[in-house]
Each structure stands twice: as structure tokens, then as C-alpha cells.
Amino acid sequence: MNVALCLMIRFRLSVEDLANTRFAISPIMETVCSLWALRDPGRYALHLPWLRSVRPGLAALDAGLLLSLVGPTRALPDFLTPRPEVFVPDIDDELATVRATSPEVVRRDLVATYAPDPVPESLADLPLDVLCDLLRDYWELAIAPMWPQVRLLLEADMTYRARQLATGGARLLFADLHPNVRWHDGTLSISDMIGRHTISVSGRGLLLVPSLFAYKPVPPLLPDMPPTFSYPCRGVATLWATPERADLTALTALIGAARTGLLALLEEPLTTSEIARRLKVTPSAVSQHLRVLHATGLVTRARSGRNVLYRRGELGDQLVAQSS
């Protein structure tokens, strides 16, 4: 029996902590977590298009050193994924935080990542600036080219979570994050961990970070780190797959093929740019159709930060349901 499967990490949250629970997006977390897919591609079948695009460029980097950041239990050093202090920090700001990490903390986190094995010599004496420069180069190769689409996907996930919170409170929000997450009596428990400890959030608020590459909830390895965990975001396959079009013949005859395709796609909230990416058309063409669909009440729209999210309205849902 794998003892790790019995281990659990718990967050104790007060009412104030629940009120301060928020979401953020972390470029450095996506960069570091993507190393899991490179290290163990068998777990990441949905990411194969990404893996194929990245592998040729790895020859110009020290891929062995990058992959050595993943420990034998798939752990990652906590200092490489600092808690975001703003909604979407810049990658260079996050790397500046990593560069400022004290040698004692770096050593502590590397030991925890590799325990009970020794830290590899390639990492033990590696200057932090060298590591950060390598991560910056890897970001430019592997994550930056698709970052706008990834960010839209992560924001769409957070919009869905906000709706869960609005309709079912914190219990529904946490219950829907991942099967390993459980909320009961003021405690958020995450099972199938490689450690066992309880963290009192103590007024700091819990930070939730959706991730393209997390395959399960990922809290910090060590209990004294800020209360944060990443979790697998929804809709990963949509980054690579061409959306299937429903057979909506009658609806197409009524409003045209382009607008019918839009309605079929808008089962979840999406931005104009994300719709255009999925349908492989220009954002201006999408905007023209959205204006008509919104004016007729078939779609609704709501602002989320700098973006406007569109979703099928009740009338649009009825038309699609009756035409399918």
C-alpha cells in the first residue's frame, strides 16, 4: 500500500478567512508546473500538441537541470512558486521574488523536495540567478507563446467558480474543485498528499490558483508557507481541440451558420478573443455576430476585470435545446 495515499493536508479557515479567500493567476506557477508534463508525458495526453511544439526548442536549454527541479515524489520546491500578491503578476516580478529567496530557504525547500533522498549536486550549489535565468528562457520557449490563451482559459475557470460560490456558497465552491478536496466544519482537507500537516489560515485568507498543468490540488510542501494551493482548471482540452459543431439545422436556417456556431459554443462564459481562437475567425467578425445575438437576447454579457465574457442566455439555451 502506498502510504502517501493516506496522507492529508488541512487548512483551518475562520469566517474571516472565507471572506478573504480569493483567486489569482501565476505565470511562474504555470512555468514550473509544466515541468511535470515534460517529466512524465504519459499523464498529460491532452497536452501532447504542446509537448510536440516545445521539445525541439529544449535542445538550446539545460533540460536536464530543469527536470531535476521535480523531486522523486513529483514535488516541486516551494520557493519557485511564490504566492501571487496581485491578480496576475508579471513573470519578471515573480522571478524577482524567487531571486530574493535566502540561501537557507532555498536549501530547506530543495531538501524537502528530495526527501529522503539527497539533493542532486547540480542543484545543491547552483547560483539562484543562473536558475532564474534558465526559468526565464524556458518561459519564453514553452509558456509565453500560448500565455494569452492560457490566461483566458484560467479566467474562464474562475468565472465558473464564482458562479458556484454565488449559487452554493463555499461548500459548493470547494466540493467542485477536485475529488480530493473536502470541506467540513471549517476545515478544508486535501487527500492523496505526500505530507501530513494542518495549516491555520489565521486571517491571511486562502489563495486559489487554477493551473493548466496541475493534475491534482497542489498545496505547499511545508506548513509554514502562505496558505495557497493550485488546482486543475476546467477546459484544458479546448486549448488544442477544434470544437465539435452540433447538428442545429433548423436554427441555422433561422439565424445563419456563423451565429448558430456561436450559440453552440457559448455554453460557458468566453471572451471575444477566446471565441475567435476556437472558431478560427477574426475577433471583429465575432464581435459583429455577438452584437446581434446580444441585442436579440440570445446571449448575455458581463465584465470580468478588463474582459467582457459572453454566454448563452435563457432564450439561447431554449433555441439550442429545441434544435439539437
N, C-alpha and C positions, 0 to 999 in steps of 0.2 A: 504493500500500500504506500502511496506517495504521501508522506506526512505533510507536505506543503499544501495539499488539498484541504487539510483540516484547519489551516491557519486563517486568521481573520484580523482585519484592521477595522477599528471602530472610531467614529467621530461622534463625540457628545456635543449636541447643539442646544443652546438655550433658545428661548423665543427671540431674543435679540440677535442671536446668530442666524436664525432662519430669516429674519428681516434683512440681514446683511449678506445673505447668500446671493452671489452674482455669477455671471458668465464672462469669459474673456477668450480671446484667440491668441495663440502664441506661435510666432514663426519659428523660434528656436526649438520649441517642443516638437513641431512637425518635422523639423530637420533631424533632430536626434532620434525621434521615434521611427523615422523612415529607415533607420539602420536595421530595425527588426526585419523589414521586408527583404533587404539585401542579404542579411544573415540567414534567413530561413524563408526563402520564397515559396516553399510548399504551403505555408499558412496564408499566403497572400495571392490566391488565384485571381481575385478581382483586380489586383494591381499589376498583372503581367504586362499590359501595354506600357505602364510607367517603367517597370523594370527593364523592358527592352530598350526604351529610349535613353535610360540612364547608364546602362552598363558600358557602352562604348567609351563614354567620357571618363569613366573611373580610371582608365589607364594613365591619365595625366595626374591623378591624385594618389596619395598613400592610402589605398583602400584597406590594406591590412591594419593600419593604425586606426582608421575609422571604425572598422568592425570590432577591434579589440575593446572599444568602449562598451560593448554589450557583454555583460558577465555570463558565466556558465549557466545561471538560472534565468537568463534573459533580462536581468536587472540592468538599470542604467544609473550612472552617478547622479545624485540629486543636484549637485551644483551646476550641471549642464542645463537644467530646466528650471530656472528661477521663476518664482510666482509673478505673473504679469501684474503690474500696478495700474495699467490703463487697459481700455477695452481691446485695442490691437496695437501692441508695442511694435516699434521698428526693430528689425533684426539686428541692426548695429547697436541699438540701445541695449538689447538683451545680451549681446556679446560683450558689451562694455561691463555689464553686471557680472558676467562669467569671468572676465579678465581680472576683476577686482576681488575675486574669491581668495581668501587667505590660504597659504600652503597647508595649514593644519586641516582646514575643511576639505580641501581637495584630497588630501591623503585619507582622511576619515571616510569620505564618500567612495573612494576607489576601493578601500578595504571592505566596506560594506557591500559593494557591488560584486566583489570576487569571493567573499567569504563562503566556505572556509579555505578556499584556495589562495595562494599568494597573488599579489598584484603583478602582472607582467612587467618585465624590466622596461619594455618600450613605453609604458605609461608611468612607471614609478618616478622617473626623473625627467619627464617631458616638460619643458617650459610651457606655461599656460598660454603665452602669446602664440606659440607655434600651433598648439591645439586649436585655439580660436581662429587663427588664420586658415587652418585646414577646414574647419567647420564653415567658415565664410565662403571658401571656394566650393565646398560641397553644396551649400545652399544655392549658389549661383548656377551650378550644374543641374541639381536634382529637383529643387523646390521652386525657385524663383520663376522659371518659365510657366509654371502652372498655378502660381500663387493667386492670381485674381480669381480663377475658377474655384480653387480650394477655399478661398475666403468666402465666396458666395455660398458654397455648399455648407460650410460651418455656420454661417449666419442663418441659413435656412433651417438648420437643425435647431439653433437657439430659438428661432421664431416658433417652431413646433413645441419646444419645451415650455416656452412662455404660455402657449395655449393650454398645455397640460396643467401648468400651475394655476392658470386662471379658472379652469373648469373643475379641477380636482384637488387643488391645494398641493402642499409639499409632499403629501403621501403619494399622490399620483405622479408628480414630477420624479421622485426618486424611484418609484416602482417601475417606471418606464425607461430608466437609464440603461439598465443591463440586468440580466437574470442574477448576477452575483451581488447586486445591491439590494439591501433591505432596510426599510425604515420602521422602527418600532420604539415607542416610548422615549422619544428624544434622542435616540441613538441611530446613526446611520452606519450599517455594517457592510463590509465588503469581504466576501469569502474568496477562497482559492488564491490566497496571497502567499508570499514567501516569508512573511513575518507575522508576528502577533503582538499588537500593542493597541492601546486606546489613547486617542488624542482629544483633549478637552479644547474645543474651539475658543472658548473664553472671550467672547466678544469680538474676535477677529473676523468673523464671517467666513463661510466656506466658499471657495472659488471653484467653479466647474469649468473645465476646458475641453470642448469637443475636439476630437482628433481624427484625422483621416487614417492614421496608421495604428492607433491603439486597437488591439484585438480584444481587450477587456479593460475594466477600470484600472487606472494606474495612479495610486497614491504615492507619496514619497516613501523611500525605503526607511527613513529614520523618523522617530516620533517627534523630534523637536523641530521639524521643518514646518513652515506655514501651512495651515490647513487647506490643501488643494488636491484635486485629482482630475485627471483627464479620463475621458470615456469615448467609446467608439461612436462616431457620428452616423446619422442616417444617410442613406442615398449614395453610398460610396460608388456603387456600380454605375450611377448616372454620369460620372466623370468621363467614362470611357465608352459606354454603350450608346448606340443610336436608339432613341425611344421608339417603341412599337406603337404603331398607329391603330387605334380601334376602328372597327368597321362601322362607321357612322354615316351610312349612305344617305339616309333621309335628312339628317342635319346638314350634310354637305350641300345637298340640293337647296337648302333654305339659306344658309349663310356663307357658303363657299368653302373650299377645301382648306385654305390657309387658316381661316378663323375657327373652323372645326378642329383642326390640329392643335391650335392654341388652347381651346377649351378642354380638349382631351388631356393636354399636358398639365393644366393648371389645377390638378387635384391637390397640390401642395403649393405653398407660397413661394414665388420665384420673382427675381428681378428681371427687368427687360434684357439685361446683358446675358443672364443665365438662360433665358428662353431662347435668345438668338443663338447662343452657343449650342444648345441642344438641338435646335431645328436647323442649324447651319444656314442661317439667313442673317441679314444685317439688323442691328438694333433699330434703325429708323423704320424698317419695314414692320418690325414687331410693334413699335410704338403706334404706328398708324392703325393697325388692327386692334390694339388694346384700347385706343381711344373710342373706337366704335363699340367694342364689346362692353366697355365700362359705361358708356352713355346709355346703352340699352339695358343695363342692369345684369348682364350675364357674368361679369367679373367684378370683384371688389378690389380695392387697393388700400394699402396702409403704409405709412412711413416707418422705417426701421433705421434709425441713425441717418446716414447720408443716402440710403437706398429706399426706393419705393417697391414694395412687394405686392404682386398681383396674385389673386386666387379666384377660382370659380365661385360665383355667388350661388345662392339657393336656386335661382331660376336656371343658371347654367348647369347646376347639378341635375336638375329635373330634365332638361333637354338631353344631356348626355345619357342619363339613365334610360330615358324612353327611346333613344335612338340606337342604343347598343344592341 
